Amino acid sequence: MSALTLSGLVEASAERLTQAGVAFGHGTLNAFDEAVWLVLWRLGLPLDTDLDDVAVQQVPPEQQAQVQALIEERITTRKPAAYLTQEAWLQGVSFYIDERAIVPRSLIAEVLADGTIDAWLSDQTTRVLDLCTGNGSLAVLAALAWPEVQVTGADISDDALAVASINVARHDLQERVQLIHSDGLSALPGPFDLILCNPPYVCQASMDALPAEYRAEPELALAGGKDGMDFMRQLFMDAPSRMSENALLVLEIGNEREHFEAAFPNLEVAWLDTSSGDDQVLLITREALLQR
């Protein structure tokens, strides 16, 4: 095996991922970034390692072989890299993840971190619900963003809740984050002052076209029915009775705005800016839900 520097090993790995046609979107958006992640993780180096600083260092053949084996596993299994490393990041916060839960990537994390919705909140915002919590990442981020609130994370999947419990403990939030098994809002009487929800919203046509990496995730967390709005229809009926008078619902709908507006043409919403645009995350007041 020819000698390679660290940067050379990253470049070779990125080229291999590109040639194999793997899909991204679970923490990285391109082959180079994914190669950096996998190479550094496999070598036990910090993920913020400056490749230029150590580019002259030769990677021993046995470590090169370990990296190559990991890259081949990524290609062969088509599993998202996060499932291979069992770690993912959201807004710079580390989370445990495995195949029992969807890889955390919700854009709602951005509006929590940058304070976008803070102006809508008040000192009366003390009870937060993260519905469809998955691995618990939004529940944890909400608790970190607002130290004065109590957070409930709910999901229909016991497997996902088991992963969420690992992350709640990982961030030492057992006293402030409660996890509950619930089909939608059925086991959640509330009232809540803020509901965060990244629900299954992928329409059937999009589900049919998903790359293998997305099919490696629990379908329950993705599939939203023919138009992607099945979960939202029930949510909007149930939510007002679980919300306090001035409560808010922050909802992610991905690329389904057209279907959303067709399904709920009279619902007044506020679209929130994110790195993916201003048509994927929205805010709804309890009053708007009652008037729709």
C-alpha positions as CSV (number, residue, x, y, z in Angstrom):
1,M,0.0,0.0,0.0
2,S,1.5,3.3,-1.1
3,A,2.2,6.0,1.6
4,L,-0.5,8.6,1.9
5,T,-0.6,11.8,4.0
6,L,-3.8,12.5,5.9
7,S,-5.0,15.0,3.3
8,G,-4.2,12.5,0.6
9,L,-6.2,9.8,2.4
10,V,-9.1,12.2,2.7
11,E,-8.9,13.1,-1.0
12,A,-8.7,9.4,-2.1
13,S,-11.7,8.6,0.2
14,A,-13.8,11.4,-1.3
15,E,-13.0,10.2,-4.8
16,R,-14.1,6.7,-3.9
17,L,-17.4,8.0,-2.4
18,T,-18.0,10.1,-5.5
19,Q,-17.3,7.2,-7.9
20,A,-19.7,5.0,-5.9
21,G,-22.5,7.6,-6.2
22,V,-23.5,7.6,-2.5
23,A,-26.1,10.1,-1.3
24,F,-25.5,12.7,1.3
25,G,-27.7,14.8,3.5
26,H,-27.3,13.2,6.9
27,G,-24.8,15.7,8.3
28,T,-22.7,16.4,5.2
29,L,-23.7,17.6,1.7
30,N,-20.7,16.4,-0.3
31,A,-18.1,13.7,-0.7
32,F,-15.2,15.7,0.6
33,D,-16.9,16.7,3.9
34,E,-18.1,13.1,4.4
35,A,-14.6,11.8,3.8
36,V,-13.2,14.2,6.3
37,W,-15.7,13.0,8.9
38,L,-15.1,9.3,8.3
39,V,-11.3,9.5,8.0
40,L,-10.8,11.5,11.1
41,W,-13.3,9.4,13.1
42,R,-11.7,6.2,12.0
43,L,-8.2,7.5,12.9
44,G,-9.4,8.8,16.3
45,L,-8.6,12.4,15.5
46,P,-10.7,15.4,16.5
47,L,-13.2,16.3,13.9
48,D,-11.9,19.9,13.8
49,T,-8.4,18.7,12.9
50,D,-6.7,21.1,10.5
51,L,-5.8,18.9,7.6
52,D,-3.1,21.3,6.4
53,D,-1.3,21.2,9.7
54,V,-0.8,17.5,9.6
55,A,-0.8,17.0,5.8
56,V,2.9,16.0,5.8
57,Q,2.3,13.2,8.2
58,Q,2.2,9.8,6.7
59,V,-0.7,7.6,7.7
60,P,0.6,4.0,8.5
61,P,-0.6,1.3,6.1
62,E,-2.6,-0.5,8.7
63,Q,-4.6,2.7,9.5
64,Q,-5.1,3.3,5.8
65,A,-6.6,-0.1,5.5
66,Q,-9.0,0.6,8.4
67,V,-10.1,3.8,6.7
68,Q,-10.6,2.1,3.4
69,A,-12.7,-0.6,5.1
70,L,-14.9,2.0,6.6
71,I,-15.4,3.8,3.3
72,E,-16.3,0.5,1.7
73,E,-18.8,-0.2,4.4
74,R,-20.4,3.2,3.8
75,I,-20.6,2.3,0.1
76,T,-21.7,-1.3,0.4
77,T,-24.4,-0.8,3.1
78,R,-25.5,2.7,2.0
79,K,-26.0,3.5,5.7
80,P,-25.7,7.2,6.6
81,A,-22.2,7.9,8.1
82,A,-23.8,8.8,11.4
83,Y,-25.0,5.2,11.8
84,L,-21.5,4.0,11.2
85,T,-19.9,6.4,13.7
86,Q,-23.0,6.4,16.1
87,E,-22.6,10.1,16.5
88,A,-24.2,13.1,14.9
89,W,-24.1,16.9,15.5
90,L,-26.8,19.5,15.4
91,Q,-25.9,23.1,16.0
92,G,-22.5,22.0,17.2
93,V,-24.0,19.7,19.9
94,S,-23.1,16.0,19.8
95,F,-25.7,13.3,19.9
96,Y,-25.7,9.5,20.0
97,I,-27.5,7.9,17.1
98,D,-28.2,4.4,15.7
99,E,-30.6,2.8,13.3
100,R,-33.5,2.9,15.9
101,A,-34.0,6.6,15.2
102,I,-33.8,9.0,12.3
103,V,-30.5,10.9,11.9
104,P,-31.0,14.3,13.5
105,R,-31.0,17.1,11.0
106,S,-34.1,19.2,11.8
107,L,-34.0,22.8,10.7
108,I,-35.9,23.7,13.8
109,A,-32.5,23.4,15.6
110,E,-31.5,26.5,13.7
111,V,-34.4,28.7,15.0
112,L,-33.7,27.4,18.5
113,A,-30.0,28.3,18.3
114,D,-30.2,31.7,16.6
115,G,-33.1,33.0,18.7
116,T,-35.5,33.4,15.8
117,I,-38.6,32.5,17.8
118,D,-37.5,34.1,21.1
119,A,-39.5,37.3,20.3
120,W,-42.6,35.1,20.2
121,L,-42.0,33.7,23.6
122,S,-42.4,35.2,27.1
123,D,-41.6,34.5,30.7
124,Q,-44.8,32.4,30.7
125,T,-43.1,29.9,28.3
126,T,-42.2,27.2,30.7
127,R,-43.6,24.0,29.3
128,V,-42.1,22.8,25.9
129,L,-43.1,19.7,24.0
130,D,-40.9,18.1,21.3
131,L,-43.3,16.0,19.4
132,C,-41.8,13.2,17.2
133,T,-38.7,13.6,19.3
134,G,-36.7,10.8,17.6
135,N,-33.3,10.7,19.2
136,G,-34.3,13.6,21.5
137,S,-32.0,16.2,19.8
138,L,-34.6,19.0,19.7
139,A,-35.7,18.3,23.2
140,V,-32.1,18.5,24.4
141,L,-31.4,21.7,22.4
142,A,-34.6,23.3,23.8
143,A,-33.5,22.5,27.3
144,L,-30.0,23.9,26.6
145,A,-31.4,27.1,24.9
146,W,-33.9,27.9,27.8
147,P,-32.6,26.7,31.1
148,E,-35.8,27.7,32.9
149,V,-38.1,25.4,30.9
150,Q,-39.3,21.9,31.4
151,V,-39.3,19.8,28.2
152,T,-41.3,16.7,27.2
153,G,-40.0,14.6,24.4
154,A,-42.7,12.3,22.8
155,D,-42.6,9.7,20.1
156,I,-44.7,6.7,19.0
157,S,-41.5,4.6,18.7
158,D,-40.1,2.9,21.8
159,D,-36.9,2.3,19.9
160,A,-36.5,6.0,19.2
161,L,-37.3,6.8,22.8
162,A,-34.5,4.4,23.9
163,V,-32.1,6.4,21.8
164,A,-33.5,9.7,23.2
165,S,-32.9,8.5,26.7
166,I,-29.2,8.0,26.0
167,N,-29.0,11.6,24.8
168,V,-30.9,13.1,27.7
169,A,-28.5,11.3,30.0
170,R,-25.5,12.3,27.9
171,H,-26.3,15.9,28.4
172,D,-27.3,15.4,32.1
173,L,-30.8,16.7,31.5
174,Q,-32.8,13.9,33.3
175,E,-34.3,16.5,35.7
176,R,-35.6,18.7,33.0
177,V,-36.4,16.5,30.0
178,Q,-39.2,13.8,30.3
179,L,-39.7,11.2,27.6
180,I,-43.2,9.8,26.9
181,H,-44.5,7.2,24.5
182,S,-47.4,8.8,22.6
183,D,-49.2,8.4,19.3
184,G,-49.3,12.0,18.3
185,L,-50.8,14.0,21.2
186,S,-52.9,11.1,22.5
187,A,-50.9,10.6,25.7
188,L,-50.1,14.2,26.2
189,P,-52.8,16.3,28.0
190,G,-50.6,19.4,28.3
191,P,-51.1,22.2,28.3
192,F,-47.9,23.2,26.6
193,D,-46.6,26.8,25.9
194,L,-44.5,25.7,22.9
195,I,-44.7,22.7,20.7
196,L,-41.8,21.8,18.4
197,C,-42.6,19.2,15.8
198,N,-40.5,17.6,13.0
199,P,-43.1,15.1,11.9
200,P,-43.2,12.5,9.1
201,Y,-44.0,14.7,6.2
202,V,-42.5,13.1,3.1
203,C,-45.1,12.6,0.4
204,Q,-45.5,9.2,-1.3
205,A,-43.9,10.2,-4.6
206,S,-40.9,11.5,-2.7
207,M,-40.7,8.4,-0.6
208,D,-40.7,6.2,-3.7
209,A,-37.7,8.2,-5.0
210,L,-35.6,8.3,-1.8
211,P,-31.9,7.2,-2.1
212,A,-30.9,4.1,-0.1
213,E,-29.4,6.1,2.7
214,Y,-32.8,7.5,3.6
215,R,-34.4,4.1,3.3
216,A,-31.9,3.0,6.0
217,E,-33.8,5.2,8.4
218,P,-37.1,4.2,10.1
219,E,-39.8,4.7,7.6
220,L,-42.2,5.7,10.4
221,A,-40.2,8.9,10.9
222,L,-40.4,9.9,7.2
223,A,-43.6,8.8,5.5
224,G,-46.4,11.3,5.6
225,G,-49.0,9.7,3.3
226,K,-49.9,10.5,-0.2
227,D,-49.4,14.3,0.2
228,G,-47.2,14.2,3.3
229,M,-49.8,15.8,5.4
230,D,-51.5,12.9,7.2
231,F,-49.8,13.6,10.6
232,M,-50.5,17.3,10.4
233,R,-54.2,16.8,9.8
234,Q,-54.6,15.0,13.1
235,L,-52.1,17.3,14.9
236,F,-54.0,20.5,14.0
237,M,-57.3,19.0,15.3
238,D,-55.7,17.9,18.6
239,A,-53.2,20.6,19.3
240,P,-55.4,23.5,20.5
241,S,-56.7,21.5,23.5
242,R,-53.1,20.8,24.5
243,M,-51.9,24.4,24.2
244,S,-52.0,27.2,26.7
245,E,-53.8,30.4,25.6
246,N,-50.8,32.0,23.9
247,A,-49.0,28.9,22.9
248,L,-47.1,28.4,19.7
249,L,-46.4,25.5,17.3
250,V,-43.2,25.4,15.4
251,L,-43.4,22.9,12.6
252,E,-41.0,21.6,9.9
253,I,-42.5,20.5,6.6
254,G,-39.3,20.2,4.4
255,N,-40.0,20.5,0.7
256,E,-43.8,20.0,1.1
257,R,-45.0,23.7,1.1
258,E,-47.2,23.2,-1.9
259,H,-48.9,20.2,-0.4
260,F,-49.2,22.0,3.0
261,E,-50.9,25.1,1.5
262,A,-53.2,22.9,-0.5
263,A,-54.2,20.9,2.6
264,F,-54.6,24.0,4.9
265,P,-55.4,26.9,2.6
266,N,-57.0,29.0,5.3
267,L,-54.4,28.5,8.0
268,E,-52.5,31.7,9.0
269,V,-48.8,30.9,9.5
270,A,-45.4,32.7,9.8
271,W,-42.6,31.2,7.7
272,L,-39.2,31.2,9.4
273,D,-35.8,31.8,7.7
274,T,-33.4,28.9,7.8
275,S,-30.3,27.9,5.9
276,S,-32.6,26.0,3.5
277,G,-34.8,29.0,2.8
278,D,-38.0,30.4,4.2
279,D,-40.4,27.8,3.2
280,Q,-39.6,24.7,5.3
281,V,-40.2,25.8,8.9
282,L,-43.2,27.7,10.1
283,L,-44.8,29.0,13.2
284,I,-48.5,28.8,14.1
285,T,-50.4,30.3,17.0
286,R,-53.1,28.5,18.9
287,E,-55.5,31.2,17.8
288,A,-54.7,30.5,14.2
289,L,-55.4,26.8,14.7
290,L,-58.7,27.6,16.3
291,Q,-59.7,29.9,13.4
292,R,-58.6,27.7,10.5
